[in-house]
Amino acid sequence: MIINQLLPIALFTAIPSFKAGDLIQLVGISGEAIALELRDILENLLAGILILLPAPA
């Protein structure tokens, strides 16, 4: 995840033609990727909690 934050900064300093719009686009794509990863993690966490709950008799 750190590379998602450092990559736009590195591109901005290494490539002078790198525009602010490109930076915003990279941040948006990174945010979407992180959101999709968190969705799977939270889904698995909820499934684990539901498995641990006692079943009704």
Long-range contacts (C-beta under 8 A, 24 or more apart in sequence): 1-34, 4-30, 4-33, 4-34, 5-30
